[in-house]
Amino acid sequence: MSCLFNSMSYFLPISSGQIRSEICDYLAANRTLIDGIETRLILDMDGGTDYVTKMRSTSTWGGGIEIQAACNIWKTRIVVRNMCRAPLSNIEFVPATTAPDKTMEFEWTGGHYEPVRK
């Protein structure tokens, strides 16, 4: 299972497998990822027409596309602390069409996501 989905499950009341499934269903339905750009075009640029099929595999790592989809699905702001660059910086994701009602924070080391536990 991907550390990104495991990290999301720290904040959501569902399993990491269910999170992956809901995100993949969202992407497959061509729902809004970024306002003004069709999601299928974004997926085509980042892996071709079988992007969602590959993402459904538990051995496939999630990334920015899945983070943005999660923002939209769960109306959440996601802050990723980029730990692999100096100076350290944050990457902020917000829902495309609604205001967020909660925040998730992750640390990213360049190859691993970990939830920021408070």
Summary of the structure (lengths in Angstrom):
residues: 118
radius of gyration: 13.6
end to end distance: 23.4
largest distance: 38.9
contacts: 331
relative contact order: 0.19
helix: 38%
strand: 20%
